[in-house]
Amino acid sequence: MGSSVAWTRSTRHTAGMPDPLALLKASHPEPGGAVTLAMALLAVGAGHSAWGVLGVAAAIGATQLSVGWVNDWLDADRDRVTGRTDKPVASGAVSRRTVGIAGLVASLAAPLLGLPFGPAATVCITLITVFALLYDWPLKSTPLSVVPYLVAFGLMPAFVVIALPGHPWPPAWLVAAGALLGGGAHFANVLPDLDDDAATGVVGLPHRLGATGSQLAAGALLLAATLTLVLGPPGPPSWPGLSAAGAAVVVLPCGWYAARRANGRRVAMFRAVIVVALIDVVLLVLSGPVT
């Protein structure tokens, strides 16, 4: 049974037919799916109809597919050099051309999916797509590598709000929290791959700051996002929000201390910033009225 499945997939690829699972894997589905789910839940909390939530998820999902596929299309040679057999293009499970075409289609689809929400929302989702792709090239290997994350993640919750009936303007605290969360995610996401990236010529801002600087930057940005989400909405801070802020204040130093005790291994701090990022996402989704 297993060998016949493998034979079928091999035959499909040899015949020029892309393996759908390999193509999906090349889009970086875990982070892309998490971002799409978070924005869909925010759309529910913001008051979108069921169709509105689906439309928001489709548009945001297209931006995530776009940046993931284009990333693997651009990085195909680098992934082969570093032996990234977990990457479908590098392993030969799907062709570079197929992934490139998929990235182009997703990039063009994102603005089209914003059209039903009006001109302002269409411009917003287009800017999200453009800045996401600017990270893939040329900003990924420059000191400005964090800028696309700041802009795109700041604009995502803004898109959710602008897409509402009446097209209200998003509150500044919501945009700021999204930007801070995105910046922190950039430093956290790069931490496990700092050495491999540096070996193949990727020298973005995290690589220039080094492991310690990137850990501090990730923690500071995510903590700032937490405080913005707790203190930004109108009215007094909620007890759950204050509890979340307290947890973030405790988790980050614990992760840094554990990393120091483990002779500089970055796993503990990476896990700590991921925990705080999850706290921030929950706070974002549960942030209450956003108009």
C-alpha positions, 0 to 999 in steps of 0.5 A, a space after each residue: 500500500 505504502 509503496 503504491 502511494 509512493 509510486 503514484 506520487 513519483 509517477 505524477 511528478 515525473 509526468 509533469 503533474 505537481 504533487 498537491 501535498 508537496 506544493 502545499 508544503 512549499 507554501 509554509 502552511 504552518 505559519 501561513 495557516 496560523 496568520 490566516 486563522 488569527 485574522 479570521 477569528 479577528 474578523 469574527 470578533 470585529 462583527 463580520 458576517 459569515 461571508 465576510 469572515 470567509 472573504 477575509 480568510 481567503 484574501 489573507 490566505 492568498 497573501 500567505 500562499 504568495 509569500 511562502 511560494 515565492 520564498 521557496 522559488 527564490 531560495 531553491 538553489 540555496 536550499 539545495 546547497 544547505 541540504 534542506 531535504 524538508 523543502 519540496 523544491 530542494 528535494 525534487 518533490 515539486 518543480 521550481 517552475 510550478 512553485 513560481 507559477 503558484 506564487 504568481 497566481 496567489 500574488 495576483 489573487 490577493 488584490 482581486 479577493 479584496 475587491 468585494 470589500 471596497 477600494 480602501 480594503 483592496 489597496 490595503 490587501 495589495 500593500 500587504 502582498 507587496 510588502 510581504 514579497 519585498 521581504 522575499 526580495 530584496 529586503 531579506 538580506 538587508 538591515 531593513 529585513 524587519 520593515 516588511 513584517 512591521 508594515 504587513 502585520 500592521 496592515 492585516 488587522 487594519 484590513 479586517 476593520 476596513 473591510 467591515 460595512 461602512 469601511 471604518 478606520 482602524 484604531 491606531 493601537 490595533 495597527 501598532 500591536 499588529 506591527 509590533 507582533 510582526 516585528 517580534 515574529 521576524 526575529 523569533 522566526 529567524 532564531 533557529 536558522 541564523 547559522 544556516 542563513 549566514 552560511 549561504 549569504 542571508 544577512 538580514 537585521 537579525 543576523 547583524 544583531 546576532 543571537 543575543 541581540 535577536 532574542 532581546 529584540 524579539 522579546 522587547 517587541 512582543 512584550 510591547 505588543 502585549 502591553 499595547 493590546 492590554 492598554 490600547 483598547 478604550 476603558 480600563 485594562 481587563 483582568 485577563 489582559 493584565 494576567 497575560 501581560 504578567 505572564 509575558 513579563 515572567 516567561 521572557 526572562 525565564 526563557 533568556 535565563 534557561 538559554 544562558 544555562 544551556 550554554 547559549 542554546 537558543 531553543 529555550 528563548 525561542 520557545 519563550 518568545 513563541 509562547 508570548 507570541 501566542 499570548 499576543 495573538 489571543 489578546 489580538 483576537 479577544 481585543 474587543 470592539 475595534 471600531 
